[in-house]
Amino acid sequence: MELDNAFKSLDALRYGDDIEASDELLIEVMANGTLNNLKNLCYLLDNDVKEPYQDEAIMQVIFYFIDKNGIYEGLYELIKNYKIINLRGDFWLYKINLECIQNSTYKECYLDIINKVNDDIKQLIVLNTKKILEYNPEYADEVGEVLHSINFNKSISKKDKSGFKVGMKDVFSSQDESFFEAFLKDLDFRECKVKIKARD
């Protein structure tokens, strides 16, 4: 079976309960797929899947390809597809993001790669990482490393910058004021890794 047909069949099976058929197709993908197929796998992740085991298996296949084909290259392909995952599977994006920052095998590469993607994806990473801080506070140190590693590249005006600050305060609404203020100082004034090139 060609992989295009395998992915179409996997897509159709997501809302059923034929786990055996789904597993057989994933084995086919693992045997014949490449990093180029990560986009197809990311598209399949869905919060509304009938049997969560199926998306757990898809996530495992994603990391299988990453481990098999080179962690740096694999994570880069994965992160480029974060917006695709977020369309229907923000829960799975949370789980993938958590795996990337808490797994020492992935974290170093992840912290470098997040500055090689566009600002829209970086913003998505910030928003998703906030969820980790909220639901898994034991990873606060790892969350801090991510936030302080992101460089936003686009130039923004003072007005836009003010709007961005408001948005970021919303992001950290569940945290205490001092946490947000410390983050904001790092963002604007301190010699930290998070820098925005502002232009009047």
Residue pairs with C-beta under 8 A, 6 or more apart in sequence:
1 9
1 25
1 28
3 28
3 29
3 32
3 33
3 37
3 40
6 25
6 28
6 29
7 29
7 37
7 40
7 43
7 44
9 21
9 25
10 22
10 25
10 26
10 29
10 44
10 58
11 43
11 44
13 21
13 22
13 25
13 54
14 22
14 44
14 46
14 49
14 50
14 54
14 55
15 48
15 49
15 50
16 50
16 51
17 50
17 51
19 51
19 53
19 54
22 54
22 57
23 57
26 57
26 58
26 61
29 37
29 41
29 61
30 61
30 64
30 65
33 61
33 65
34 65
34 69
35 65
35 69
35 73
35 74
35 77
37 65
38 62
38 65
38 74
38 77
38 78
38 81
39 77
39 81
39 84
41 58
41 61
41 62
41 65
42 62
42 78
42 81
42 84
42 85
43 84
44 55
44 58
45 55
45 58
45 59
45 85
45 88
45 89
45 92
45 93
46 55
46 88
46 89
46 92
47 88
47 89
47 90
47 91
47 92
48 88
49 55
55 89
55 92
59 92
59 95
59 96
62 78
62 96
63 99
65 74
66 74
66 75
66 78
66 106
67 74
68 74
71 105
71 106
71 109
72 109
72 112
72 113
75 100
75 106
75 109
75 110
75 113
76 113
76 116
78 96
79 110
79 113
79 114
79 117
79 121
79 125
80 117
80 121
82 93
82 117
82 121
82 124
82 125
82 128
83 120
83 121
83 124
85 92
85 93
85 96
86 93
86 124
86 128
90 128
93 124
93 128
94 128
94 131
94 132
94 135
97 125
97 128
97 129
97 132
98 132
98 136
98 139
99 106
100 106
100 107
100 110
101 107
101 110
101 129
101 132
101 139
101 142
101 143
101 145
101 146
102 139
102 142
107 142
107 145
110 146
111 145
111 146
111 149
114 121
114 122
114 125
114 146
114 149
114 150
115 122
115 149
115 150
115 151
119 152
119 153
119 154
122 150
122 152
125 146
125 150
126 147
126 150
126 168
126 171
127 171
129 143
129 146
129 147
130 171
130 172
130 174
132 139
132 142
132 143
133 139
133 140
133 143
133 174
133 175
134 174
147 183
147 194
148 186
148 192
148 193
148 194
149 193
149 194
150 193
150 194
151 193
151 194
151 195
151 196
152 194
152 195
152 196
152 197
153 197
154 196
154 197
155 197
155 198
155 199
156 164
156 196
156 198
156 199
157 198
157 199
157 200
158 198
158 200
161 196
161 198
164 196
165 184
165 187
168 180
168 183
168 184
168 187
169 180
169 184
172 179
172 180
172 183
186 192
186 194
187 194
187 196
188 196
